[in-house]
Amino acid sequence: MLKDNKQKAMNIKELLSRYAVGQRDFRDVNLIAAKLKNVNLSYASLCGADFRSANLENVNLTSANLTGANLSEANLTGANLTEANLTKVNLTKANLRDVNLNHAYLSGAIMPDGTIHS
């Protein structure tokens, strides 16, 4: 899992402005309780990112790499995770209502009910 000394603090405005100019590498970013409703982060590398309790409602994470990210207690209602890499992601108590997981890779993911996806 994540180690606090690895995480990079970044505010939402900085994340979105970097994404807008083409940056896609946001590994280990700390976005605990961030409000990212309706944001497009498709194709972003968010490996090891911390999104605990974040509002990711209707976020577009198509083909994003979220390997090892912490999404526990996050609101992902209506999010698009088509073809996203969710290997070893923590989704404990996350809201996955109406989430698109078509072709998403979930190996080792901890699901909202605590079970581990094989």
Sequence and secondary structure as in RCSB ss.txt:
>XXXX:A:sequence
MLKDNKQKAMNIKELLSRYAVGQRDFRDVNLIAAKLKNVNLSYASLCGADFRSANLENVNLTSANLTGANLSEAN
LTGANLTEANLTKVNLTKANLRDVNLNHAYLSGAIMPDGTIHS
>XXXX:A:secstr
   GGG EE  HHHHHHHHHTT  B TTEE TT B TT B TT B TT B TT B TT B TT B TT B TT B
 TT B TT B TT B TT B TT B TT B TT B TTS B  
